[in-house]
Amino acid sequence: MADISNFTGPEVGATLAVSTGKIKVSERNYDSSTSDTDIGLALHAGYGLEVSTEVAVLFGLDYNVSGVKAGKGNQQDGSQKNIYFKNPYSLSVSVGKLINENTLGFAKVSYEAAKYSFETFPV
């Protein structure tokens, strides 16, 4: 028999994440954008609460331990900088409905954030 308790309680995990970062700059008469794709390690921790015999609410935190390269930016002195999203993280809440013993269908809402940083190198 299917049991919602298979999806409740603490959970932890790790993911090899392929992430794409994009930055767009728009000023008076100037538009520019850059993007890049990077591979990194993302860690996950979460907790599921049983609401009924078929429904659970899941809370999660995801943290990418690697920076995500978002492209390159040209500087006035002729140098370029790599642009990174540093320490991206996500806070989420999901509501899940038990489909069968091994499957939980769910809808997820998350807040995603990161800082950005620059690394200078000569052209």
Backbone as JSON, one array per atom type, in Angstrom:
{
  "sequence": "MADISNFTGPEVGATLAVSTGKIKVSERNYDSSTSDTDIGLALHAGYGLEVSTEVAVLFGLDYNVSGVKAGKGNQQDGSQKNIYFKNPYSLSVSVGKLINENTLGFAKVSYEAAKYSFETFPV",
  "N": [[0.83, -1.18, 0.0], [0.48, 2.24, -0.77], [2.25, 4.86, 0.86], [2.4, 7.96, 2.35], [4.42, 8.61, 4.08], [6.79, 7.78, 2.99], [7.79, 9.98, 1.76], [8.2, 11.98, 3.59], [9.82, 13.74, 6.34], [13.39, 14.23, 7.01], [15.67, 15.08, 4.29], [18.53, 14.75, 2.2], [20.92, 15.63, -0.33], [22.97, 15.61, -3.33], [23.9, 17.21, -6.36], [25.17, 17.1, -9.65], [25.42, 19.94, -11.28], [24.47, 21.63, -14.2], [24.62, 24.8, -15.17], [23.33, 27.84, -16.52], [24.25, 31.17, -16.84], [23.13, 34.49, -17.29], [23.58, 37.88, -18.12], [22.2, 41.04, -18.59], [22.67, 44.3, -19.68], [21.31, 47.44, -19.7], [21.43, 50.69, -20.63], [21.12, 54.24, -21.19], [21.7, 54.72, -24.22], [22.68, 52.23, -24.76], [22.86, 48.82, -25.01], [23.61, 45.61, -23.88], [24.51, 42.18, -23.61], [25.52, 39.13, -22.05], [26.35, 35.67, -21.78], [26.92, 32.4, -20.36], [27.76, 28.95, -19.83], [28.16, 26.7, -17.13], [29.59, 24.12, -15.07], [28.87, 22.64, -11.95], [28.75, 21.79, -8.42], [25.87, 21.12, -6.61], [24.24, 21.28, -3.49], [21.67, 19.79, -1.5], [19.14, 20.16, 0.95], [16.34, 19.19, 2.83], [12.94, 19.02, 4.12], [10.07, 17.1, 4.71], [6.63, 17.37, 5.42], [3.82, 15.59, 6.59], [0.56, 16.11, 5.48], [-1.87, 14.93, 4.95], [-3.08, 11.57, 4.34], [-2.38, 11.37, 1.71], [-1.09, 13.67, 0.92], [1.68, 15.9, 1.06], [3.76, 18.51, 2.4], [6.65, 20.02, 1.31], [9.77, 21.35, 2.22], [12.63, 23.1, 1.09], [16.19, 23.64, 0.66], [18.6, 24.65, -1.54], [21.98, 24.8, -2.5], [24.53, 26.03, -4.42], [27.75, 25.12, -4.52], [29.7, 25.95, -6.17], [30.75, 28.71, -8.23], [28.81, 30.25, -10.84], [29.62, 30.75, -14.08], [28.89, 33.6, -15.93], [29.59, 34.88, -18.23], [31.61, 37.29, -20.12], [32.91, 40.56, -19.58], [33.74, 43.65, -21.11], [36.15, 46.1, -20.27], [36.85, 49.62, -19.71], [39.59, 50.09, -19.78], [40.55, 48.3, -21.6], [40.82, 45.72, -20.74], [39.3, 42.53, -19.96], [36.67, 41.06, -18.03], [35.8, 38.1, -16.33], [32.53, 37.22, -15.5], [30.79, 36.19, -12.71], [28.16, 34.37, -11.11], [27.97, 34.16, -7.79], [27.9, 31.81, -5.2], [25.13, 30.78, -5.61], [21.8, 30.22, -4.47], [18.77, 28.57, -3.37], [15.53, 28.73, -2.0], [12.76, 26.77, -1.23], [9.29, 25.72, -1.45], [7.07, 23.04, -1.65], [4.08, 21.4, -2.69], [2.92, 18.22, -2.5], [1.34, 15.38, -4.05], [0.49, 12.1, -3.46], [1.03, 9.65, -5.83], [1.65, 6.97, -6.42], [3.23, 4.25, -4.61], [5.95, 4.84, -5.05], [6.02, 7.32, -6.24], [5.64, 10.8, -6.21], [3.75, 13.41, -7.14], [4.25, 16.87, -7.66], [3.97, 20.44, -7.05], [6.08, 23.24, -7.2], [7.37, 26.14, -5.64], [9.85, 28.59, -5.71], [12.46, 30.68, -4.33], [15.14, 32.27, -5.76], [18.55, 33.21, -5.59], [21.66, 35.04, -5.92], [24.99, 36.33, -5.58], [27.0, 38.57, -7.52], [30.24, 38.5, -9.05], [33.48, 39.65, -10.18], [36.29, 38.77, -12.24], [39.35, 39.8, -13.2], [41.26, 39.71, -16.23], [43.95, 39.95, -18.62], [43.51, 41.05, -22.04]],
  "CA": [[0.0, 0.0, 0.0], [1.21, 3.5, -0.85], [2.32, 5.55, 2.15], [3.0, 9.3, 2.21], [5.61, 8.71, 4.94], [7.98, 7.57, 2.15], [8.22, 11.28, 1.25], [8.25, 12.96, 4.68], [11.03, 13.68, 7.15], [14.56, 14.91, 6.44], [16.29, 14.58, 3.06], [19.75, 15.43, 1.77], [21.38, 15.13, -1.61], [23.93, 16.39, -4.1], [23.62, 17.15, -7.79], [26.1, 17.71, -10.58], [24.52, 20.92, -11.9], [24.87, 22.39, -15.37], [23.88, 26.05, -15.01], [23.6, 28.92, -17.46], [24.05, 32.5, -16.29], [23.02, 35.54, -18.3], [23.49, 39.23, -17.61], [21.85, 42.02, -19.6], [22.87, 45.67, -19.23], [20.62, 48.44, -20.52], [21.58, 52.07, -20.2], [20.51, 55.19, -22.14], [21.81, 54.32, -25.62], [23.59, 51.09, -24.75], [22.34, 47.52, -24.59], [24.59, 44.55, -24.03], [24.24, 41.01, -22.79], [26.49, 38.06, -22.14], [25.92, 34.46, -21.07], [27.84, 31.28, -20.41], [27.3, 27.75, -19.13], [29.18, 26.2, -16.22], [29.25, 22.9, -14.34], [29.23, 22.77, -10.55], [28.14, 20.89, -7.46], [24.79, 21.71, -5.82], [23.84, 20.49, -2.33], [20.26, 19.95, -1.18], [18.62, 19.69, 2.23], [14.91, 19.48, 2.88], [12.13, 18.32, 5.11], [8.69, 16.91, 4.28], [5.62, 17.23, 6.46], [2.58, 14.93, 6.17], [-0.65, 16.9, 5.67], [-2.91, 13.91, 4.99], [-2.54, 10.28, 3.91], [-1.94, 11.45, 0.31], [-0.52, 14.99, 0.61], [2.8, 16.35, 1.89], [4.37, 19.81, 2.11], [8.1, 19.84, 1.33], [10.57, 22.58, 2.3], [13.97, 22.76, 0.62], [17.27, 24.6, 0.49], [19.63, 24.21, -2.48], [23.12, 25.71, -2.48], [25.54, 25.67, -5.4], [29.04, 25.42, -3.9], [30.55, 26.52, -7.22], [30.22, 29.89, -8.9], [28.3, 29.99, -12.18], [30.15, 31.75, -15.0], [27.8, 34.22, -16.69], [30.13, 35.49, -19.44], [32.74, 38.2, -20.01], [32.59, 41.97, -19.77], [34.85, 44.5, -21.52], [36.37, 47.25, -19.41], [37.33, 50.8, -20.41], [41.05, 50.03, -19.94], [40.89, 47.28, -22.6], [40.8, 44.38, -20.15], [38.01, 41.86, -19.86], [36.43, 40.39, -16.75], [34.81, 37.02, -16.24], [31.46, 37.57, -14.58], [30.3, 34.99, -12.04], [27.16, 34.37, -10.05], [28.69, 33.53, -6.68], [27.08, 31.19, -4.16], [23.69, 30.76, -5.86], [21.02, 29.36, -3.58], [17.33, 28.53, -3.61], [14.64, 28.29, -0.93], [11.55, 26.33, -1.92], [8.2, 24.99, -0.8], [6.33, 22.23, -2.62], [2.94, 20.62, -2.23], [2.96, 16.98, -3.28], [0.22, 14.42, -3.95], [0.93, 10.73, -3.67], [0.49, 9.0, -7.03], [1.76, 5.56, -6.03], [4.21, 4.03, -3.55], [7.26, 5.4, -5.38], [5.9, 8.55, -7.03], [4.95, 11.94, -5.62], [3.62, 14.54, -8.05], [4.28, 18.07, -6.83], [4.16, 21.78, -7.59], [7.13, 23.86, -6.39], [7.63, 27.57, -5.75], [11.15, 28.82, -5.08], [13.14, 31.96, -4.38], [16.51, 32.02, -6.19], [19.39, 34.4, -5.44], [23.11, 34.89, -6.0], [25.78, 37.56, -5.69], [27.86, 38.47, -8.69], [31.61, 38.94, -8.83], [34.28, 39.79, -11.4], [37.67, 38.33, -12.19], [40.02, 40.49, -14.3], [42.37, 39.08, -16.93], [44.3, 40.77, -19.78], [42.96, 40.61, -23.35]],
  "C": [[0.88, 1.25, 0.0], [1.13, 4.24, 0.47], [3.05, 6.88, 1.97], [4.26, 9.44, 3.05], [6.9, 8.41, 4.17], [8.58, 8.91, 1.68], [8.27, 12.37, 2.33], [9.51, 12.76, 5.51], [12.19, 14.37, 6.45], [15.04, 14.26, 5.15], [17.53, 15.4, 2.76], [20.17, 14.84, 0.44], [22.4, 16.05, -2.23], [23.65, 16.17, -5.57], [24.79, 17.74, -8.56], [25.24, 18.63, -11.44], [25.19, 21.56, -13.11], [24.0, 23.64, -15.37], [24.29, 27.06, -16.08], [23.3, 30.25, -16.78], [23.99, 33.5, -17.42], [22.87, 36.88, -17.61], [23.17, 40.15, -18.78], [21.99, 43.4, -18.98], [22.17, 46.59, -20.21], [20.81, 49.8, -19.89], [21.05, 52.95, -21.32], [20.54, 54.71, -23.58], [22.66, 53.07, -25.78], [22.87, 49.86, -24.23], [23.4, 46.47, -24.84], [24.17, 43.37, -23.17], [25.35, 39.98, -23.01], [25.94, 36.86, -21.38], [26.98, 33.38, -21.23], [27.24, 30.12, -19.61], [28.45, 27.18, -18.32], [28.67, 24.94, -15.53], [29.71, 23.06, -12.89], [28.5, 21.75, -9.7], [27.09, 21.64, -6.65], [24.41, 20.75, -4.7], [22.39, 20.8, -1.99], [19.98, 19.43, 0.23], [17.14, 20.07, 2.26], [14.21, 18.69, 3.96], [10.7, 18.27, 4.6], [7.77, 16.69, 5.45], [4.36, 16.59, 5.89], [1.4, 15.84, 6.5], [-1.86, 15.97, 5.77], [-2.29, 12.61, 4.51], [-2.03, 10.31, 2.47], [-1.25, 12.77, -0.04], [0.6, 15.32, 1.6], [3.22, 17.75, 1.46], [5.87, 19.63, 2.32], [8.79, 21.19, 1.34], [11.99, 22.23, 1.88], [14.91, 23.95, 0.56], [18.28, 23.96, -0.46], [20.73, 25.26, -2.5], [24.16, 25.2, -3.46], [26.9, 26.08, -4.84], [30.02, 26.01, -4.9], [29.93, 27.82, -7.71], [29.73, 29.48, -10.29], [28.81, 31.1, -13.08], [29.02, 32.27, -15.87], [28.3, 34.93, -17.94], [31.31, 36.37, -19.16], [32.26, 39.62, -20.24], [33.83, 42.75, -20.13], [34.93, 45.72, -20.62], [36.93, 48.41, -20.23], [38.84, 50.77, -20.65], [41.49, 48.95, -20.93], [40.92, 45.86, -22.04], [39.39, 43.81, -20.2], [37.9, 41.25, -18.48], [35.47, 39.23, -16.97], [33.79, 37.46, -15.21], [30.88, 36.27, -14.02], [29.1, 35.3, -11.16], [27.79, 33.55, -8.94], [27.69, 33.02, -5.64], [25.58, 31.23, -4.43], [22.98, 29.81, -4.9], [19.54, 29.5, -3.9], [16.62, 28.05, -2.35], [13.32, 27.92, -1.59], [10.53, 25.71, -0.98], [7.43, 24.29, -1.91], [5.14, 21.58, -1.93], [2.88, 19.4, -3.13], [1.77, 16.09, -3.01], [0.76, 13.05, -4.31], [0.24, 10.12, -4.89], [0.51, 7.49, -6.85], [2.88, 5.45, -5.0], [5.55, 4.73, -3.79], [7.2, 6.75, -6.08], [5.07, 9.6, -6.3], [4.93, 13.03, -6.68], [3.57, 15.81, -7.21], [4.38, 19.34, -7.65], [5.1, 22.52, -6.64], [7.22, 25.35, -6.69], [8.96, 27.82, -5.05], [11.6, 30.27, -5.24], [14.59, 31.66, -4.7], [17.32, 33.3, -6.05], [20.86, 34.04, -5.58], [23.75, 36.27, -5.98], [26.56, 37.45, -6.99], [29.24, 39.01, -8.35], [32.34, 38.96, -10.17], [35.69, 39.29, -11.17], [38.37, 38.94, -13.4], [41.11, 39.62, -14.9], [42.7, 39.93, -18.17], [43.74, 40.18, -21.07], [44.02, 39.87, -24.11]]
}
